[in-house]
Amino acid sequence: MVDIFYKVNANLNGDQVAELFKKSGINRPVDQPDRIQKMIDNSDLIVTAWDNSKLVGIARSLTDFHYCCYLSDLAVDEDYQNCGIETELINRTRAQLTDEVTLVLLSAPSAMTYYPKQGFDKADCAWIIKRKV
């Protein structure tokens, strides 16, 4: 049994997070660690999961802490998936927020059945302008 510990707003670097994204299977610009560093630097709330000094999970959010929180990245190393880390990252993110904050995320099509199991309701009232790059 692995002993995972969690941190809120730990110091992270783009290479480290890119490596986690690669190992998790999430579709992110893993070949652009500078871009990932900017994503980290401009986030309001990041909850991470660690196996000793190894980063094994991340929940990266943008929030005003009073109305809305967008959970932009939820990623766990494939070797650590299905062990409850995903759920704990969501729970610890929610613990940083009050009951007046709505937690929102966009799901990859392959994960649409996962999020209802985590307490999310499907919303059919969203619009997006997709990024060009």
N, C-alpha and C positions, 0 to 999 in steps of 0.2 A: 504494500500500500504506500502510495506516494503522499508526502505531507506537503500540501500546497498552501502557500500564504499569499495574501492579497495586499496591494498597496493602492492608495489613492494619490493621483498626480505625482507618480514617481518620475525621476529623471530618466528620459528615454532618448535614444538616437535613431535616426532614420534607418541605418543599416540593420539595427537590432529588430525594429518593427517590420521592416521589409522581409527579413528572414522568417519572422513569425507568420507574416501573411503568406509567404511561400509554403510554409509547412502546414498552414491551415486550409489551404485551398480557396481562400477568398480571392475574388477578382479585384485586385488593386494594382497600382503601378509599381510593382516590386523591383523593376529595373531602374527606378528613379528615386533613390534614397533621399535626395535633396528635396524632392516634392513631398515625400512622406514626412521628412523633418518639418516642413512648413505645415503639414496637416497636424502634426503633434503640437507644434508651437502655438497654433491658433485654436486649439481645443480648450474648452472650459473645464472639462471633467474627463479624466482618464482613470479607469480602474484596471489594474493589471493583476495577473496570476503568475506566480513564480514557483518553480521547483528548484530550491536553493537559489543559485544566481542565474538560472535559465528562465527567460521570459517564455511562458507557455500559453498565455491568454491575454486578451485586451478587449475592453469595452471603451470606445472613444466617442465622446459626446460633445455636442454644442448646445449650450443652454443659457437662459437668462435666470435660472433658478427660481422663477416665480410664476411662469405660465407654461412654458414649453421646453422640452429637452429632446433633441434629435440624436438618437443613438446611431451614429454614422458607421461605426465599425464594431462588429462582434466577431472575434476570431480566436480560435483555440487550435493549437498544434494538433495535427491529426493523431499523434500518439497519445494525446490526453483527452480526446473527445469522448463524449458519452460517459463521463465520470462525474458529472454534476458541475464542472467548472463554468460552463456556459450559463447555467441557472444562477450560480453564485455571483458571476460578473453582473448579470442583470439585477439581482437582488441588491448587491452592493452599490450599483449605480442608483437604484431607486432609493436606497437609504440616504443618499446625499441630497435628495430632493424632498420637498414637502408634498402633502396630498393635493395641493392646488396645481401641481405641475403634471402636464400630460407628457407621457413618454411616447415618442414617435420613431418609427424606423421604416426604411425601405428594404424589402426582402428580395433576394435573388429568387427566381422562379423555383429553383430546386429546394428552397427552404420554406416555401409557403405553408407546408403542413407542420413545420417545427414550431413556429411562433405562437399559434393558438395554445399549444401545450405549455407555453411559458406565461400564459395569462394575457396575451395580446389579442385584441379584437381586430378583425379585418376592417379596413376603412375603404370605402369606394368613393371617397370624396377628395381625392388628391389630384394635383396636376403637376407636371414637371416640364422643364426645358432641359433636355439632355445636354451634357457637356460635349464640346466638339473634339476634345482630346482625351 
